[in-house]
Amino acid sequence: MRNADFIQENGPERLDVKHSLIASIESAARADAIIASSSSGLAISEIQAGAKHPERIVLGHPFNPSHIIPLVEVGGGSLTSPENIARTMAFYSSTGKKVIRINKEVKGHIANRLQVAIWQEAISLVQRGVASRDRRLHRVDCERRRYGTAVVRFSRNASPARSIADSTTGGEAKSFSDSVGERYLKLSRVWTQVWGRSGTR
């Protein structure tokens, strides 16, 4: 790690874990090495708080499966330098990724906020009887993958909200109330009622 120019952090969606990982990385990495966090919804300003070199901590949010979906969201926090955001975008582009620049911090970023809107409509269609709980609905995203679009899967276990909903409890859940976080949590509960816990009924 000491010779790395770019470091990707992919820890769980919990601030305490992120802070611990960043501290460990900074203890070993060069001061000018970029640290990209793959947070699905946490703000980089929160993640970089307390860091020795917060100016080099950026959002680098790819989508799974990353070897199929080339989309990656890039943004900075209140202390991230514009130069390091530009370096991050250049790095991802050099690997064949399609980069989205997030100009302003918002919980859930861009793609996940769009996905949750689609997810909400999917639940509504089933609840109103417009669509059935057919297993084939789980595969509607197959054809869209080739375009590198982060799409919603009709399964609670693979939902765009899961990583956030599962980690936002107590105080963290409250911190999401000014964004889509609260909707993530509500939709997870409704999804369980509509489709069953496995999402594959």
C-alpha positions in Angstrom: 0.0 0.0 0.0 2.9 2.4 0.6 3.6 2.6 -3.1 -0.1 2.9 -4.2 -1.3 6.0 -6.0 -5.0 5.1 -5.7 -6.7 3.0 -2.9 -10.3 1.8 -3.0 -12.0 1.3 0.3 -15.0 -1.0 0.2 -16.0 -1.4 3.8 -19.6 -1.8 5.2 -21.9 1.1 5.2 -21.1 2.3 8.8 -19.3 5.5 9.7 -17.4 3.9 12.6 -16.1 1.2 10.3 -15.3 3.7 7.5 -13.4 5.9 10.0 -11.4 2.9 11.3 -10.5 1.8 7.8 -9.5 5.3 6.7 -7.2 5.6 9.8 -5.6 2.3 9.0 -5.0 3.2 5.4 -3.6 6.6 6.2 -1.1 5.0 8.6 0.4 3.0 5.7 -0.3 5.1 2.6 1.6 8.0 1.1 0.2 11.4 1.9 -0.7 12.1 -1.8 -2.4 8.7 -2.4 -6.1 9.0 -3.2 -8.5 7.1 -1.0 -11.8 6.4 -2.7 -14.7 5.2 -0.6 -17.4 3.0 -2.2 -20.1 4.3 0.1 -23.6 3.7 -1.3 -25.2 6.5 0.7 -23.0 8.1 3.3 -21.6 11.6 2.6 -17.9 11.9 2.0 -17.8 14.9 4.3 -18.9 12.5 7.1 -16.4 9.8 6.1 -13.4 12.2 5.8 -14.1 13.8 9.2 -11.0 13.3 11.4 -8.8 12.1 8.6 -5.1 13.3 8.5 -5.4 14.2 4.8 -9.2 14.7 4.2 -8.4 16.5 0.9 -7.5 13.1 -0.8 -10.7 11.2 0.3 -13.2 11.0 -2.4 -16.4 9.1 -3.3 -15.7 6.3 -5.7 -18.9 4.3 -5.9 -19.0 1.5 -8.4 -22.0 -0.9 -9.0 -22.2 -4.6 -8.7 -21.4 -6.7 -10.5 -18.6 -4.2 -11.2 -17.1 -6.4 -14.0 -20.3 -6.0 -16.0 -21.7 -2.6 -15.0 -19.1 0.1 -15.8 -20.9 2.9 -14.0 -19.1 4.6 -11.1 -20.1 7.7 -9.2 -17.4 10.2 -8.2 -17.7 13.2 -5.9 -16.0 15.0 -3.0 -16.7 16.1 0.5 -16.4 19.6 2.0 -12.6 19.1 2.3 -11.8 17.2 -0.9 -9.6 19.0 -3.3 -10.9 19.5 -6.9 -7.5 18.2 -8.1 -8.1 14.9 -6.4 -11.6 14.6 -7.8 -10.2 15.1 -11.3 -7.5 12.5 -10.7 -10.1 10.0 -9.5 -12.3 10.6 -12.6 -9.2 10.2 -14.8 -8.2 7.0 -13.0 -11.6 5.3 -13.4 -12.0 6.4 -17.0 -8.6 4.9 -17.7 -9.9 1.5 -16.5 -12.9 1.7 -18.9 -15.5 2.9 -16.3 -18.3 5.3 -17.2 -18.0 8.1 -14.6 -20.8 10.2 -13.2 -19.6 13.4 -11.5 -21.7 14.2 -8.4 -21.5 18.0 -8.0 -23.3 18.2 -4.7 -23.4 15.8 -1.8 -26.8 14.1 -1.2 -27.6 10.9 0.7 -27.9 8.0 -1.7 -26.0 9.9 -4.4 -27.6 9.8 -7.9 -28.1 6.3 -9.1 -29.5 4.9 -5.9 -32.0 7.7 -5.6 -33.2 6.9 -9.1 -33.3 3.2 -8.4 -35.4 3.7 -5.3 -38.0 5.6 -7.3 -38.2 2.6 -9.7 -38.3 0.2 -6.8 -41.2 2.1 -5.2 -43.1 2.0 -8.5 -42.5 -1.8 -8.8 -44.0 -2.3 -5.3 -47.0 -0.1 -6.2 -47.7 -2.0 -9.4 -47.8 -5.3 -7.5 -49.9 -3.9 -4.7 -52.5 -2.5 -7.2 -52.7 -5.7 -9.1 -51.2 -4.2 -12.3 -48.3 -6.7 -12.2 -48.2 -10.1 -10.6 -45.6 -11.5 -8.3 -44.0 -13.5 -11.1 -40.5 -14.8 -10.8 -39.8 -13.5 -14.3 -40.0 -10.0 -13.0 -36.7 -10.6 -11.2 -34.9 -10.7 -14.4 -36.2 -7.5 -16.1 -32.9 -5.9 -15.7 -30.9 -8.4 -17.8 -31.2 -6.5 -21.1 -30.3 -3.2 -19.5 -27.0 -4.4 -18.1 -25.3 -4.2 -21.5 -25.8 -0.4 -21.3 -23.9 -0.1 -18.0 -26.9 1.2 -16.2 -27.3 0.5 -12.5 -30.8 -1.0 -12.4 -33.2 -2.2 -9.7 -33.6 -5.9 -9.2 -37.0 -7.1 -8.1 -35.6 -8.9 -5.0 -35.3 -7.5 -1.5 -31.9 -9.3 -1.1 -30.5 -7.5 -4.1 -32.3 -4.2 -3.7 -30.5 -0.9 -4.1 -31.7 -0.1 -0.6 -30.4 -3.2 1.2 -26.9 -2.0 2.1 -28.2 1.2 3.4 -31.4 -0.1 5.0 -29.6 -2.8 6.8 -27.0 -0.4 8.3 -29.3 2.5 9.1 -30.5 1.9 12.6 -31.0 4.1 15.6 -29.2 7.4 15.2 -28.0 6.6 11.7 -31.5 6.0 10.5 -32.5 9.4 11.9 -29.7 11.0 10.0 -31.2 9.8 6.8 -34.6 11.4 7.4 -33.7 14.4 5.3 -33.2 12.3 2.3 -34.2 9.0 0.7 -32.9 7.0 3.6 -36.3 7.0 5.4 -38.0 5.8 2.2 -35.4 3.0 1.9 -36.4 1.7 5.3 -40.1 2.0 4.7 -39.9 0.3 1.3 -37.8 -2.6 2.7 -40.7 -3.3 5.2 -43.4 -3.0 2.5 -41.3 -5.2 0.1 -41.2 -7.9 2.7 -45.0 -7.8 3.1 -45.6 -7.8 -0.7 -43.1 -10.4 -1.8 -42.2 -12.3 1.3 -38.8 -12.1 3.1 -36.8 -13.8 0.3 -38.3 -11.6 -2.4 -38.8 -14.7 -4.7 -42.3 -15.8 -3.9 
